[in-house]
Amino acid sequence: MKNNEIPLLFGKVTDKALFNAHDFLNSLKQKYRRIDIAVLCFSEAIADEIHKHYKITVGKVTFKDPKLNSVKIGKKSIFFAKSNIGAPAATTVLEEIIALGAKKIIFIGSTGSLCKSK
């Protein structure tokens, strides 16, 4: 196998993708607010704390729903959402958020932490 070949797939690593996150968002035929900063969490408990302290609803990431969980703070649009767990799902969400313009992305997780149960 050559250095730039992908096993079991046609093409090379350097080939242009057949479709990307921009294509997906355009296929939904909806207008989206541009995102400057994204804050993603994986935990219901973290989402509840964000809502409790900042009165921001943190819902599941879904781009079929045009009502994004974003707020304007100054001139910046900040998007809050619960991401799906797992590398492939989180990466897909990340690509879509980048396609909406996010330049800064913060993931908040609780793996390995000790939490008080409710």
URPEBEL-V94123 format. One line per field, one symbol per residue. ss: DSSP state (~ for helix, > for strand, _ for the rest). psi: psi as a letter, one per 30 degrees, with the letter a starting at -180 (. if undefined). burial: I if it has 24 or more other ideal C-beta (glycine too) atoms within 12 Angstrom, else O. A space follows every 50 residues. Layout:
ss: ???
psi: ???
burial: ???
This chain:
ss: ____>______>________~~~~~~~_________>>>>>__~~~~~~~ ~~~~____>>_________>>>>__>>>>>>>____~~~~~~~~~~~~~_ ___>>>>>__________
psi: klegkkkglkalefkkkelaeeeeeeffhlkkkkkekkjklfkeeeeeee eeefhkkjlkjkgfjfilillkjbfkjkkklkllkkeeeeeeeeeeeefg fkfkkkkklgkglkkkl.
burial: OOOOOOOOOOOOOOOOOOOOIOOOIOOOOOOIOOIIIIIIIIOOOIIOOI OOOOOIOIOIIOIOOOOIIIIOOOOOIIIIIIIOOOOOOIOOIIIIIIII IIOOIOIOOOOOOOOOOO
